């Protein structure tokens, strides 16, 4: 039994018992009709926020979203929580993202204020019936993302909806309806009114999905990618048409070949073109990552991938100690996935990545044997502490990894030689 689903049904029934209309709304209906388990269940009702709190008691509710008619009803640990929203229509979008105010209204008007037809569906869990005021069920069957009513109005209200359209098309492998897509092209330049955090959250879900290539193609063809990443247009002729841009063929092949469902390798693929800009690549990559509000750890990972791509693609020809350090790094899996995708698009042979894969399959004590000596041993052996310790230990470690020494005595002897 799905505890969240049952709790969402109980919430509807309790509102009904108190004389209010109540239905499941939005994404949970879409996902159930697609045969997928919803991440969350949302309820829409004729009850006002105050009435919702009266039905479920203030002790079991949160009024964080009450200004927009939303009350959160708390369940148990397995049930989690359900957002219960009063049927409403939105009035004014001065900032291009959020309604200026809301008016409580009917279920039909509530459906009409939503973004896409596939998200405008209601479901009666008591009667097991779909309520469709916007043609969403047909669009689900035809695998189409279509704005509700006039797409220009929908995107004029909320610019983030353009990225949501791309994300839904990517996630469900749907097409974006022609008029909806044209409106996206018309409003692409205005995506900048959306906060970097919200933009990045949508891009993250697009790039993490295995169908990411479709998403990136849609971002480019709509002109949104060129607005969010203008640096690509500066270095790639294929990205310079802001109304019907194309992603470079090599980049498309890399995105298609990438097996990782992590954000960093996919973003690193997009940023490779920028990295290769003479004299400013690394600095610009970091600036882009910071402008997208990525964490310091993510920025370090992306720069690590871009910095070490060439070594991983030429691993057999590189000094083994240098390659070994990459393969035992905490981000080795991400580097391998990134390097493999690049190699499949750019290299005539995948032998270097296959070499790395064989090495990664070695037992830990072979791939990353314990160091033979440490700094304290150098001090105990009478060597004077100092900055040279780090270099000495690294050279001894290189000799160990190359198979030139294998005992602690040999390591200490070599360290003394290096210290002279």
C-alpha positions as CSV (number, residue, x, y, z in Angstrom):
1,X,0.0,0.0,0.0
2,X,1.2,3.5,-0.9
3,X,0.9,5.4,2.4
4,X,1.1,8.9,0.7
5,X,-1.5,8.0,-1.8
6,X,-3.9,6.7,0.9
7,X,-3.2,9.8,3.0
8,X,-4.1,12.0,0.0
9,X,-7.3,10.1,-0.4
10,X,-8.1,10.5,3.3
11,X,-7.5,14.3,3.0
12,X,-10.0,14.5,0.1
13,X,-12.6,12.4,2.0
14,X,-12.3,14.5,5.1
15,X,-12.8,17.7,3.2
16,X,-15.8,16.2,1.4
17,X,-17.3,15.1,4.7
18,X,-17.2,18.7,5.9
19,X,-19.1,19.8,2.8
20,X,-16.3,21.0,0.6
21,X,-15.4,20.0,-2.9
22,X,-11.9,18.4,-3.1
23,X,-9.8,16.8,-5.9
24,X,-6.3,15.7,-6.6
25,X,-4.6,18.2,-8.8
26,X,-1.7,18.7,-11.2
27,X,1.4,16.6,-11.4
28,X,0.1,13.7,-9.3
29,X,-2.8,13.2,-11.7
30,X,-0.5,13.4,-14.7
31,X,2.0,10.9,-13.3
32,X,-0.7,8.4,-12.3
33,X,-2.2,8.5,-15.8
34,X,1.3,7.9,-17.2
35,X,1.6,4.9,-15.0
36,X,4.3,6.5,-12.8
37,X,4.4,6.9,-9.0
38,X,4.0,10.6,-8.1
39,X,6.6,12.2,-6.0
40,X,3.9,14.2,-4.2
41,X,0.2,14.5,-4.0
42,X,-1.6,17.9,-4.2
43,X,-5.2,18.5,-3.3
44,X,-7.3,21.4,-4.6
45,X,-10.5,22.3,-2.8
46,X,-13.3,24.8,-2.5
47,X,-12.4,25.3,1.2
48,X,-10.5,28.5,2.1
49,X,-7.2,28.4,3.9
50,X,-8.9,29.2,7.2
51,X,-11.5,26.4,6.6
52,X,-8.8,23.9,5.7
53,X,-7.1,24.6,9.0
54,X,-10.4,24.2,10.8
55,X,-10.9,20.9,9.2
56,X,-7.5,19.5,10.0
57,X,-6.7,21.6,13.1
58,X,-3.9,24.1,13.3
59,X,-1.7,21.6,15.1
60,X,-1.6,19.4,12.0
61,X,-1.2,22.2,9.4
62,X,1.3,24.7,8.2
63,X,0.2,28.0,6.8
64,X,3.5,29.0,5.0
65,X,1.7,29.3,1.6
66,X,-1.5,30.7,2.9
67,X,-1.1,34.0,0.9
68,X,-1.5,31.9,-2.2
69,X,-4.3,29.8,-0.7
70,X,-2.1,26.8,0.2
71,X,-2.1,25.0,3.5
72,X,0.2,22.1,4.2
73,X,-1.5,19.2,6.0
74,X,0.9,17.0,8.0
75,X,0.7,13.3,8.1
76,X,2.8,10.6,9.7
77,X,6.4,9.7,8.8
78,X,5.3,7.4,5.9
79,X,2.5,9.7,4.8
80,X,4.7,12.9,5.0
81,X,2.6,15.9,4.0
82,X,0.0,17.1,1.5
83,X,-0.4,20.6,0.1
84,X,-4.0,21.6,0.0
85,X,-4.8,24.6,-2.1
86,X,-8.0,26.6,-2.5
87,X,-9.3,26.8,-6.1
88,X,-8.0,30.1,-7.3
89,X,-7.2,32.3,-10.2
90,X,-4.1,34.5,-10.4
91,X,-4.2,38.2,-10.8
92,X,-1.2,40.1,-12.3
93,X,2.4,38.9,-12.7
94,X,4.4,42.1,-12.2
95,X,7.7,40.4,-11.7
96,X,7.2,37.9,-14.5
97,X,7.3,35.0,-12.1
98,X,4.7,35.2,-9.2
99,X,1.0,36.3,-9.1
100,X,0.5,39.7,-7.5
101,X,-2.5,38.3,-5.7
102,X,-5.1,35.5,-6.0
103,X,-8.8,35.2,-5.9
104,X,-10.6,32.1,-4.8
105,X,-12.8,30.6,-7.5
106,X,-14.0,27.4,-9.1
107,X,-12.2,24.2,-10.1
108,X,-12.5,25.1,-13.8
109,X,-10.9,28.5,-13.4
110,X,-8.2,26.9,-11.2
111,X,-7.4,24.6,-14.1
112,X,-7.3,27.4,-16.6
113,X,-4.7,29.4,-14.6
114,X,-2.1,26.5,-14.7
115,X,0.8,26.2,-17.2
116,X,0.3,23.2,-19.4
117,X,-2.7,21.0,-20.2
118,X,-1.0,17.9,-18.8
119,X,-0.7,19.7,-15.5
120,X,-4.3,21.0,-15.5
121,X,-6.0,17.8,-14.8
122,X,-8.0,16.9,-11.6
123,X,-8.8,13.4,-10.3
124,X,-11.6,12.3,-7.9
125,X,-10.0,9.6,-5.8
126,X,-13.3,8.6,-4.3
127,X,-15.1,8.0,-7.6
128,X,-11.8,7.2,-9.5
129,X,-12.7,9.7,-12.2
130,X,-10.5,12.2,-14.2
131,X,-11.9,15.8,-14.5
132,X,-10.4,17.5,-17.5
133,X,-11.3,21.1,-18.4
134,X,-8.3,21.7,-20.6
135,X,-7.8,18.7,-22.9
136,X,-4.9,17.4,-20.9
137,X,-5.8,13.8,-21.1
138,X,-5.7,13.9,-24.9
139,X,-2.4,15.6,-24.9
140,X,-1.0,13.0,-22.5
141,X,-2.2,10.3,-25.0
142,X,-0.6,12.2,-27.9
143,X,2.6,12.9,-25.9
144,X,2.3,16.7,-26.3
145,X,3.3,19.7,-24.1
146,X,0.7,22.4,-24.8
147,X,0.2,25.6,-22.9
148,X,-3.3,26.1,-21.6
149,X,-5.2,28.6,-23.8
150,X,-2.9,31.3,-25.1
151,X,0.8,30.3,-24.7
152,X,1.9,34.0,-25.0
153,X,-0.2,34.7,-21.9
154,X,1.2,31.7,-20.0
155,X,4.8,32.7,-20.6
156,X,4.1,36.4,-20.1
157,X,2.8,35.5,-16.7
158,X,5.7,33.3,-15.6
159,X,9.0,33.0,-17.6
160,X,10.1,29.9,-15.7
161,X,7.4,28.0,-17.5
162,X,9.6,27.9,-20.6
163,X,12.2,25.8,-18.8
164,X,9.5,23.7,-17.3
165,X,8.2,23.0,-20.9
166,X,11.6,21.7,-21.9
167,X,12.0,19.7,-18.7
168,X,8.6,18.0,-19.2
169,X,9.4,17.3,-22.8
170,X,12.8,15.8,-21.8
171,X,11.5,13.8,-18.8
172,X,8.5,12.3,-20.7
173,X,9.9,12.3,-24.2
174,X,7.1,14.5,-25.4
175,X,7.0,17.1,-28.2
176,X,6.3,20.7,-27.5
177,X,3.2,21.9,-29.5
178,X,4.1,24.3,-32.3
179,X,2.3,27.5,-31.0
180,X,3.7,26.8,-27.5
181,X,7.2,26.5,-28.9
182,X,6.9,29.7,-31.0
183,X,5.9,31.6,-27.8
184,X,8.9,30.2,-26.1
185,X,11.1,31.6,-28.9
186,X,9.4,34.9,-28.6
187,X,10.0,35.1,-24.8
188,X,13.5,33.4,-24.7
189,X,15.3,36.7,-23.9
190,X,13.1,37.2,-20.8
191,X,14.3,34.1,-19.1
192,X,16.8,36.3,-17.3
193,X,14.0,37.6,-15.0
194,X,14.0,34.2,-13.3
195,X,16.4,33.8,-10.4
196,X,19.6,31.9,-11.1
197,X,18.6,29.3,-8.4
198,X,15.3,28.4,-10.1
199,X,16.9,28.3,-13.6
200,X,19.6,26.0,-12.3
201,X,17.2,23.8,-10.6
202,X,15.3,23.2,-13.9
203,X,18.6,22.8,-15.9
204,X,19.8,20.3,-13.3
205,X,16.8,18.1,-13.9
206,X,17.1,18.3,-17.6
207,X,20.8,17.5,-17.7
208,X,20.6,14.7,-15.2
209,X,18.0,12.9,-17.3
210,X,19.1,10.2,-19.8
211,X,17.1,12.0,-22.5
212,X,19.2,15.2,-21.9
213,X,20.1,15.6,-25.6
214,X,16.5,16.3,-26.5
215,X,16.4,18.9,-23.7
216,X,19.5,20.7,-24.8
217,X,18.4,20.7,-28.4
218,X,15.1,22.3,-27.3
219,X,16.9,24.8,-25.2
220,X,19.1,25.8,-28.3
221,X,16.3,25.7,-30.8
222,X,14.1,28.0,-28.6
223,X,17.0,30.4,-28.1
224,X,17.0,29.9,-24.3
225,X,20.4,28.2,-24.2
226,X,22.0,31.1,-26.0
227,X,20.6,33.5,-23.4
228,X,21.6,31.4,-20.4
229,X,25.0,30.5,-21.9
230,X,26.0,33.3,-24.3
231,X,29.6,32.3,-24.0
232,X,28.8,29.3,-26.3
233,X,27.7,31.6,-29.1
234,X,31.0,33.5,-28.9
235,X,33.1,30.5,-29.7
236,X,30.8,28.2,-31.7
237,X,29.3,29.3,-35.0
238,X,26.6,26.6,-34.6
239,X,25.3,28.4,-31.5
240,X,25.0,31.9,-33.0
241,X,21.5,32.0,-34.3
242,X,19.4,33.1,-31.3
243,X,16.1,32.1,-32.8
244,X,16.9,28.6,-34.0
245,X,20.3,27.7,-32.6
246,X,21.9,24.3,-33.0
247,X,24.2,22.5,-30.6
248,X,27.5,21.6,-32.2
249,X,27.6,18.0,-33.5
250,X,30.5,16.9,-31.2
251,X,28.7,18.2,-28.2
252,X,25.5,16.5,-29.2
253,X,27.3,13.2,-29.6
254,X,28.9,13.6,-26.1
255,X,25.5,14.2,-24.5
256,X,24.1,11.2,-26.3
257,X,27.0,9.0,-25.2
258,X,27.1,10.1,-21.5
259,X,25.9,7.3,-19.3
260,X,26.1,9.2,-16.0
261,X,22.9,10.7,-14.6
262,X,24.8,13.3,-12.6
263,X,24.7,17.0,-13.3
264,X,28.4,17.8,-13.3
265,X,29.6,15.6,-16.3
266,X,26.7,16.8,-18.4
267,X,27.4,20.5,-17.7
268,X,31.1,20.0,-18.2
269,X,30.3,18.7,-21.7
270,X,28.4,22.0,-22.5
271,X,31.2,24.0,-21.0
272,X,34.1,22.3,-23.0
273,X,33.7,24.9,-25.8
274,X,34.1,27.7,-23.3
275,X,37.0,26.1,-21.7
276,X,38.9,26.0,-25.0
277,X,38.6,29.8,-25.4
278,X,42.3,30.9,-25.6
279,X,43.6,32.7,-22.5
280,X,40.3,32.8,-20.6
281,X,38.6,29.4,-20.6
282,X,39.0,28.3,-16.9
283,X,38.2,31.8,-15.6
284,X,35.0,32.0,-17.7
285,X,33.9,28.5,-16.7
286,X,34.2,29.4,-13.1
287,X,32.3,32.6,-13.7
288,X,29.5,30.8,-15.4
289,X,29.2,28.2,-12.6
290,X,29.1,31.0,-10.0
291,X,26.5,33.0,-11.9
292,X,24.3,29.8,-11.9
293,X,24.8,29.6,-8.1
294,X,26.5,26.2,-8.1
295,X,28.1,25.1,-4.8
296,X,31.8,25.3,-4.4
297,X,32.0,21.5,-4.4
298,X,30.2,21.4,-7.8
299,X,32.5,24.1,-9.2
300,X,35.6,22.2,-8.1
301,X,34.2,19.0,-9.6
302,X,33.4,20.6,-13.0
303,X,36.8,22.3,-13.2
304,X,38.4,18.9,-12.2
305,X,36.6,17.2,-15.0
306,X,37.6,19.8,-17.6
307,X,41.2,19.9,-16.4
308,X,41.8,16.2,-16.5
309,X,39.9,15.2,-19.6
310,X,42.9,15.0,-21.8
311,X,44.9,12.8,-19.3
312,X,42.1,10.3,-19.0
313,X,41.7,10.2,-22.8
314,X,45.5,9.5,-23.2
315,X,45.9,7.4,-20.1
316,X,48.0,4.6,-21.6
317,X,50.6,7.2,-22.7
318,X,50.7,9.1,-19.5
319,X,52.9,8.4,-16.4
320,X,51.1,5.8,-14.4
321,X,51.4,7.6,-11.0
322,X,49.5,10.6,-12.5
323,X,46.8,8.4,-13.9
324,X,46.5,6.4,-10.8
325,X,45.9,9.5,-8.7
326,X,43.0,10.3,-10.9
327,X,41.5,6.8,-10.7
328,X,41.6,6.8,-6.9
329,X,40.1,10.3,-6.7
330,X,36.7,10.6,-5.1
331,X,35.4,11.8,-8.4
332,X,36.9,9.1,-10.6
333,X,33.5,7.7,-11.6
334,X,32.4,11.2,-12.9
335,X,35.7,11.7,-14.7
336,X,35.5,8.3,-16.3
337,X,31.9,8.9,-17.5
338,X,32.8,12.4,-18.8
339,X,36.0,11.2,-20.5
340,X,34.3,8.3,-22.1
341,X,31.5,10.4,-23.6
342,X,34.1,12.8,-25.0
343,X,36.3,10.0,-26.3
344,X,33.3,8.4,-28.1
345,X,32.7,11.7,-29.9
346,X,36.3,12.8,-30.6
347,X,38.6,9.8,-30.6
348,X,39.1,7.1,-33.2
349,X,39.8,4.5,-30.4
350,X,38.5,4.0,-26.9
351,X,41.6,2.1,-25.8
352,X,42.7,4.6,-23.2
353,X,39.3,4.6,-21.4
354,X,39.2,0.8,-21.7
355,X,42.7,0.8,-20.0
356,X,41.3,2.9,-17.2
357,X,38.3,0.7,-16.8
358,X,40.5,-2.4,-16.4
359,X,42.6,-0.5,-13.8
360,X,39.4,0.5,-11.9
361,X,38.4,-3.2,-11.7
362,X,41.6,-4.0,-9.8
363,X,41.4,-4.9,-6.1
364,X,41.9,-1.8,-3.9
365,X,45.3,-3.0,-2.6
366,X,46.5,-3.2,-6.2
367,X,45.0,0.0,-7.5
368,X,45.9,2.0,-4.4
369,X,48.4,0.2,-2.3
370,X,49.2,1.8,1.1
371,X,52.1,4.3,1.1
372,X,55.4,2.8,2.2
373,X,56.4,5.8,4.3
374,X,55.0,8.9,5.8
375,X,56.4,12.2,7.1
376,X,57.0,11.0,10.6
377,X,59.3,8.3,9.3
378,X,61.4,10.9,7.5
379,X,61.8,12.8,10.8
380,X,62.6,9.6,12.7
381,X,65.2,8.8,10.1
382,X,67.0,12.1,10.9
383,X,65.8,14.2,8.0
384,X,65.1,17.8,8.8
385,X,61.3,18.7,8.5
386,X,60.4,21.3,5.8
387,X,58.5,22.1,2.6
388,X,60.6,19.5,0.8
389,X,58.8,16.6,2.6
390,X,55.8,16.8,0.3
391,X,57.9,16.6,-2.9
392,X,60.1,13.8,-1.4
393,X,57.0,11.7,-0.4
394,X,55.4,12.2,-3.8
395,X,58.6,11.1,-5.7
396,X,58.8,8.0,-3.4
397,X,55.2,7.3,-4.0
398,X,55.7,7.6,-7.8
399,X,58.5,5.1,-7.6
400,X,56.3,2.7,-5.6
401,X,53.5,2.9,-8.1
402,X,55.9,2.4,-11.0
403,X,57.1,-0.8,-9.3
404,X,60.6,0.5,-8.7
405,X,60.5,-0.1,-4.9
406,X,58.3,-2.3,-2.8
407,X,59.6,-2.2,0.8
408,X,59.8,0.4,3.5
409,X,63.6,0.1,3.6
410,X,63.8,0.8,-0.1
411,X,61.5,3.8,0.3
412,X,63.5,5.3,3.1
413,X,66.8,4.8,1.2
414,X,65.2,6.6,-1.8
415,X,63.9,9.4,0.4
416,X,67.4,10.0,1.8
417,X,68.7,10.2,-1.8
418,X,66.1,12.7,-2.8
419,X,66.8,14.8,0.3
420,X,70.5,15.2,-0.5
